[in-house]
Amino acid sequence: MKTQPMACRLGCGACCIAPSISSPIPGMPNGKKAGERCIQLDERNLCKLFGDASRPKVCSDFSATLDVCGTTNAQALALITELEELT
């Protein structure tokens, strides 16, 4: 697949579950492990820190692309999990 910017699918949450995050997150001072749900992801899979200055830089720098997020939420979780395992 070719890298193509896309709008983030609201309620997906794959980027808040699949990757490890080494920087501190409010409520998770040691970051999070790969596959662990971020404590800041609400029940609708929306980030509670979106637009907040306390949101980790790695999170705000993430850009949804077709090659990383695919065309469905399940595909995004699978693709991001695979990328995490490769790195």
VENSULZI-V562147 format. One record per residue. RES is the residue in three letters. SS is DSSP state (H for helix, E for strand, L for the rest). Layout:
BEGIN
[[RES	SS] [RES	SS]]
END
This chain:
BEGIN
[[MET	L] [LYS	L] [THR	L] [GLN	L] [PRO	E] [MET	L] [ALA	L] [CYS	L] [ARG	L] [LEU	L] [GLY	L] [CYS	L] [GLY	L] [ALA	H] [CYS	H] [CYS	H] [ILE	L] [ALA	L] [PRO	L] [SER	L] [ILE	E] [SER	L] [SER	L] [PRO	L] [ILE	E] [PRO	L] [GLY	L] [MET	E] [PRO	L] [ASN	L] [GLY	L] [LYS	E] [LYS	L] [ALA	L] [GLY	L] [GLU	L] [ARG	L] [CYS	L] [ILE	L] [GLN	L] [LEU	E] [ASP	L] [GLU	L] [ARG	L] [ASN	L] [LEU	L] [CYS	E] [LYS	L] [LEU	L] [PHE	L] [GLY	L] [ASP	L] [ALA	L] [SER	L] [ARG	L] [PRO	L] [LYS	H] [VAL	H] [CYS	H] [SER	H] [ASP	H] [PHE	L] [SER	L] [ALA	L] [THR	E] [LEU	H] [ASP	H] [VAL	H] [CYS	H] [GLY	L] [THR	L] [THR	L] [ASN	H] [ALA	H] [GLN	H] [ALA	H] [LEU	H] [ALA	H] [LEU	H] [ILE	H] [THR	H] [GLU	H] [LEU	H] [GLU	H] [GLU	H] [LEU	H] [THR	L]]
END
